[in-house]
Amino acid sequence: MDSSPASYQIIADLLEARTGQHLTESRRWRVPTALSGVFREHGISNVDQLVCLLDLPMRTPGKPDLSQQVVEALLNNETYFFRDRPTFEQLPADILPDLAERRADTKRLSIWCAGCSTGQEVHSIAMMIADARERWRDWTIEILGTDVSHRAINAARNGVYSQFEVQRGLGVAQMLQHFEETSQGWQVKGETLKHSRFQQHNVLDLPPSHQRFDLILCRNVLLYFDLDTRKRAFARLASALADDGYLMLGAGETVVGQTTDFAPVAKRASIYQNVRQAERQNVFAA
Ligand SMILES: C[S@@+](CC[C@H](N)C(=O)[O-])C[C@H]1O[C@@H](n2cnc3c(N)ncnc32)[C@H](O)[C@@H]1O
């Protein structure tokens, strides 16, 4: 490290205060690389210099302030279409049909992707809905994508992806069906995009809607929270989920030992429900 441990600590504290993400000492080596764009933009060469600038009022109209730029540069935005496909395929095969039965009277479904990064997760669900358009005719379906990063949410809202991004997780047929090529890149078609909206939001804050969601995806977001922060996040997610709704986590994540709000749904991977509902459901599945 080319700067003092105290400077790295200030950066780690800033990230944790704004996002809950815990930057362990063993991951601090990647800070200068992650911040290289910020260094270039502000003509600085190390973390010590950056920390000195953080106190200065550097707000430029239309641009995030320096501390927000630092936070955004340190977030891990890795994502791709239909990430962990076998997990994702449980949605059209099982979870969405079950919700369709439960909501047959209102014909409304609301889905929240918390920590959706640049939107691939939201667009993947929208593609599933569009592919089953007869099934969902007459339904009101809303997919809300949120992320703490303004930059990621702007990209998600634009729905334009490079050739490399669009090929990650998508076959050619699916790509041509749901995207059109423009001078900017591959744009999600309006028909696929029509159920989705995006909003900047921190999953540790009050939920983004008073109405409870039927399905929440929060995948690969809670990994870098410490245990207390993860418990707070689970409590927020529990308060946002309908009593008989479903929560989907990332393939390598679990609720076991992390929260008493949720329990795994039997015979499903990465799918959880509130504890009482999961007990009822698992008795039927036994
Ligand atoms: C690794 S990406 C995962 C994206 C997507 N869910 C997936 O699994 O492909 C994690 C995302 O969580 C976002 N994130 C981190 N902390 C957050 C918080 N406190 N509230 C909302 N989003 C957060 C990051 O900005 C990043 O875009």
The ligand as an ORCA input file, in Angstrom:
! r2SCAN-3c Opt
* xyz 0 1
  C     -22.522     -7.978     -7.242
  S     -23.829     -6.876     -7.679
  C     -25.166     -8.042     -7.867
  C     -26.151     -7.617     -8.920
  C     -27.303     -8.603     -9.153
  N     -28.179     -8.650     -8.000
  C     -26.783     -9.970     -9.496
  O     -26.816    -10.868     -8.635
  O     -26.311    -10.169    -10.615
  C     -24.192     -6.129     -6.097
  C     -24.961     -4.833     -6.218
  O     -25.418     -4.458     -4.919
  C     -25.352     -3.052     -4.824
  N     -25.370     -2.662     -3.407
  C     -24.369     -2.742     -2.506
  N     -24.776     -2.280     -1.313
  C     -26.071     -1.907     -1.456
  C     -27.041     -1.354     -0.583
  N     -26.748     -1.075      0.700
  N     -28.273     -1.085     -1.061
  C     -28.576     -1.358     -2.371
  N     -27.686     -1.863     -3.245
  C     -26.452     -2.152     -2.799
  C     -24.063     -2.703     -5.550
  O     -24.044     -1.351     -5.966
  C     -24.093     -3.693     -6.720
  O     -24.662     -3.116     -7.865
*
